[in-house]
Amino acid sequence: MPADNYDRPPADPFGAFCHENHVAGPAIGDGPLSGLSFAIKDVFDVAGSCTGFGHPTWLATHTAATQTAAAVTRLLSTGAALRGRTISDELCYSLSGENFHYGMPVNPAARERLPGGSSSGSAVAVAAGQVDFAIGTDCGGSVRVPASYCGLFGLRPTHGRVSLEGVSRFAPRFDTVGWFARDAALLKRVGEVLLGSTAPQGFDRVLVATDAFEQCDPQARALLEKAVERLGSPSPLHLSPIGLDRWLDTFRTLQAWEVWQSLGGWINQTRPSFGDGVGQRLAAAEQVGRADAEAARQRADAIALELDEAIGDGLVLLPTTPGAPPLRATASTEIENAYRYRAMQLLCPAGLGGLPQLTIPVGTVDGAPVGLSIMARRGKDMDLMDLAAKAFADLPTAPGT
């Protein structure tokens, strides 16, 4: 796409970009991101344009934003040019990358497999080389999963580190602004802009989440364990004393309650249509009562304290997902239930603890990417990015086409 052409989306062979509410523009300042291009998930406001939240009824029932999201403004003001708005799963309530209304972007790293969601288009645009980096949001895994599936570096930062001003509200307890890049150095460069540059302090020990690795497919586990060897001889850590499945119950209850508080009024008023998986989760969310949500909130607070104590200043290694991305042809019910349940057990600890988690593309299984995650206590975001840039600098980047 020519640098001065912002009137239409870039050439889009992978279906990554929004066309109905396309928005783009040049940088509004100079800085550390000068000369780079980026894309934004369809949840970030841009003044004069309407955010679609991955759903045509949302787009039709909302007016143009009057202000640009704080994170987008920050990127533009430090030299990056906005190339387009990218496809999101419906209302962000999915991990597959499939959108009932707009279709599923094609995973450039493994075209026959899912791209992951809900920040599907952002990950695909970066993996395809259409932009240098992209931003998305991560509540239950919506940056980490597509980064893993598309062979990218992706960060879910410490909860609250990046402003959510001008971002569609989903589940505020867990919502974060994350980003994707094809290499760890650029991921860190973007991080220094969004988080502020701080001197990394390092980690006092390396820990392997044994209960998380138990959720892995055998081939993926072998690949990930080999990648772990780059970081020395880690000590074992059992993340959840009561089981990751129990932690997931807490996460899902509290997330569902917050999702319905954010979106239930609009859903009841407009009665939009949804794809099966998203529709089922929203129907279940409507049934969560205040007492159950409050009990889940208390359990989540306790889990956060447990994680603080267990991790300290250590680095935790865990699989990002149970294995390579599922095939696109896999039945939706299977994707949205059995596989999602396994994946969410790996993804929920960072959300419950408000912790930063960075996924690293460490190799492939049957030609499809697999990601290793590194996680730490709150505020150690730059330490994670610094480690990834040093320990995994030689990894091949996403294939691009």
N, C-alpha and C positions, 0 to 999 in steps of 0.2 A: 504493500500500500504506500503510495507516495506520501512524503512527510507532510505535505500541505493539503491533503485531501481528507477531510473529516466529515464529509456529508453522508457517507454511507459506510456500512461495516466493511472490514477487510474481506478479501477473497476468503471464502469460508467452506472449503471442501470437507471439513470435519464437523460442521454443524455446531460450532462453539459459540457463535455470537447471536445476540438478540437483534432482530430486524425491525419489529414493530416499534420499539422504543429505543432505537440506536442513539447513542450519544458519544461524542468524542471531542477532543480539543487539544491544542498545543499546551506545552508547559507555560506556567505563568511566572516563572522565575528560573534562576540558575542555581546549581548546587551539585551535590554528590551524585545525583541521578541524571544529570544532563546527558542528553543523547540517547536515553533509554526510553522504551515504550512499555505501557502496561495496559491491562484490562481489568474491569471491575465486575464482580458478581452482580446479578440483577436484584440486589438488596440495598445498594448504596445510592443515596440521593445525589443527583446533580441538578443544580439550579436550572429551572426552565424545562426540565425533562421529567417524565413520570416513571417512577420505579415500578417494576412489574411483579416482584416477589415470586417469579416463576409461575404465575397464574394469569390467564387472560381476563378473568373476572376482576381480580385485584387491579389490574391495569385499567380496566374500564370504569372502575368505581372510585379511583383516586385521581387527584389532580397533580399537576406538575409541582415539583419541589421548589421551594423558595430559597433554599440554601443548599450548598454542596456539603456532603459528608466530610467530617473533620479529617478522616484518614486520606480521602481523595485529595482534599485541598493540600494536605501536607506533601503528598507525592508530587502534585503539580508544581507546588512552590519550590521544590528542590530539584526541578529540572526534567522530570519525566513527562512524556506526552501520553495522553489517554487515547487509546485506539478503539475502544468499544466496550459495550456492556455484554456480559456473557450469560448463557443459559444457566439456570438453577433448577434443581428439583422443585416440585410444587411446594411452595411455602417452606422450603428447606427441610421437610419432614421425611427424608429418605437418604439412604447411603448408596443407592445403586447407580445413579446418574440418569435414570429413566424419567422422562417427563411425559405424562399422559397427553398433554396438550401440544407440546412443542417438539416431542421426540427426544431421542438420546444422542448426544454427541458421540463421535467415533473416537475411540482411544487410539492415538497415533502409535503408541508403543505395542499394542496388541489389538488389532482391529476387530477381531472376532470376540473380544471380551469387553466387559463393562468398563466404563471410564471412572466409575465411582461418583458419589455425590455427597452432599448436595451442591458443592461448588464445582460441578462437573465441567461447565464451559470454561471456567478460569484455568483449571488444570489442563484441559485439552488445548487451549490456545497457547499455553506455555510449552507443552510437550511438542506441539506441531511447529514451534518456532515462529508463530504469528506475532508474539510479543515477547519482550525480554523477561517480564515477570507479571504476576497477577495477584490480586487480592480476592479473598473470599471470606466466609465466616465459618466458624467451627463451634458447634454446640456439643454434639455427640460424636463427632468424627468427620465433619464435612469438609475439612481441609486435609486431614491426615489420610483418610481413605482414598480420595482421588489422587493425592500425591503418590501414595504407594502404588495404586493401580496403573498410573501413567508414567512411572519411573522418574519421579521428581523429588527434589528436596521440598519439604513443606513444614511450616511451623504453626502450631497452636500456641500462642503466647500465654504468659501468666494472665489469669483472669483480671480484667480491669486495666491492663497496661496500655492498651490502645483504645482510644475513645470510640464508643459506639454511637456518638452523636451523628444523626443522619443515616442510621442503619435500621432496616426493618426489624421491628421487635419480634422476638420468637420466644426464647426461654432465658430471661435475663440472668438467672443464677449461673448459667453455663455459657452464655453467648460470648464469643471472642472474635476479633478480626485477625485472620491469619493470611499467610502469603506463600506463593510458590515460586521456585526458580529451578533452572536446569543445572545449576552448580551451587555449591555451598558458599562460595565467595560472594556471589550476588545475593543470595539469601541473607547473608550477614550484612551486606551493604544496605539493603532495604531495611533490615532490622535496625541499623544505626540511625536511619532517618525516622522510623516510626516509634522507636523506643528511646532513642538517645544513646549516644556512645558512652559506654562505661568499660573500665578495665576488667577483663575476666579474672575471677579469683580461683578458678579451677575447682577440682573435686578431690575430696580426701579419700574416696574409695569408689570402686566400681561394683555394682550389684546386678545380678541377673534375676529377673522375676520368674522364678521357677513355675509358679502356678499359671502364669501367662503363657509360657512356652508349651505347657501341656495342652493348650488349645490349638496348637499348630498342626497343619497337615504335615506328614512325615518328610516329604521332599523340601518343603519350605523350612521346616525346623533345621534340617541338615545344613541348608544354605545359610540361615541366620546364625547358627552356632559357629560356622566358619568365620562369618563377619565379626562375631564377638571377639574372636581371637586377636583382632587388631588392637584391642584395648587391654590386653594383658590377661591376667587370671582373675576374673571377677569372683566375688563371693555370692553364694545363693541367698535369695530373699524371697520369702513367701509373702506376696503383697497383701493378700486378704486373709486374716485369721479365720473368717467365717465362710469364705468362698466367694469368688468373683461373681458367681451367679446371684448371690445374695446382695452384693454391692450393686449389681445391675438392677435388681428389683427396686432398690432405693432410688437409683438414678432415674429409671423410667417413670416411676410414680411422680417424682418431683418435676421432672421435665414435662410430663404430660399435663400436670396441673398448670404449670406456667404457660405452656403453649395455649391451653384453652383460655386462660385469663387474657392472653394477648390477642387471640384470634377468634374466640368463640362468638363474641358479639357480631363481628363482621360476617362470620359463617351463618349465623342464625338469620341475619338480615338479608343476605344476598343469595343464600342456598346455592353455592357454586358446585360444580361437579368435580370429582376427584378420581384419580386412578385408584385401583384396588388397595394397594399397600398404604398409601397416604390416607385414603378414606377410612380404612380400618383403624389406623392409629388415632385419627382425629375423633372417631366415634368412641374409642376407648378413653381418650383424654377427657371427653365430656362427662364421663362417668366418675372421674376421680373426685372424691369429696374433700372438703377443707380439712377435716380431721386426719385423713390419710396423708394429705399433703404436708400437714404440720409435723406429723410423726416422721415422715420421710425427711423433712428438713432437719429435724433434730438428729436423725441417724447420719445424714450427710455431714453435718457439722462435726459429729464424733469421728467419722471416717477421715475427714480432713486432718483432724488432730493426730489420728493414728498414722497417717501417711507422713506428716511432718516428723514425727518421732522416729519412724522406721527409716526414712530416707536421710534426714539430716542434711549434710553437705555432700552426700554421695550422688553418684550418677546411676540411674536405673536403666537397664536394657530390657526391652520387651518387643515382641512382634507388633507391627502396626495392625495387621489383619491376620487371620488364620492361614492365609496362603495367597497364591496368585489370584487375580480377579476372576470371578466366575464368567463362564461363557455367556454372551448376549442371548443365546438361544435357550438358556436355562429357564425353566418355568418361573414366572414371577413369584408365585406363592413360595417356592423353595428359596429363592433369593431373599425375599422379604421376611422369611420366618427363620428357618434353621440356620442359614449362614449368617444372617443379620444378628441372631442371638449370640452366636459364637464371637462374632466381631465386636459386638458391643461390650462383651465382658473384658476385652482388651482395651477398649477405648474409654470406658467409664471412669477408671481411676483418676485420670488427669482432670476430667470434669468435676468429679466430686471433691478433689483437692484443690482445684483452681490452679493446677500446675502447668508449666510449660512442657511441651512434648514436640520433638522434632523427628520427622521420618526421613530416612536415608535410603536411596535406591541401591541395594547391595548386590543385586543380581537378578536372574530370571529362573523360573521353573516352567518347563515346556514353552519357552519363548516369551513368557509373560512376567512383568516385573513383580518383585517382592521387596517390601520395605522393612527395615529394622528401625525401631524407635529408641530414642534416648530421651529420658525424662528426669527432671530434677525438681527441687523445691521452688516455691514461688520466688520470682525475681532473678532466677538464674538463666534467663533467656539468652543473654549474650554469651554466657559460658557454653551453652549448648551449641550455639552457632559457631563459636570459635573452635570448639572441639571438632565439629563436623568439617569445618574448613581445613583443619590440620590433618585429622586422622583419615578423612575420606576424600581428599582432594584429587586422588588419581582415579576415582570412579568414573566410568563413562556416563555422559549426559544422556538425557532422553533423546530418542532417535530423530525427532523432528518431522519426519514424514512417514 
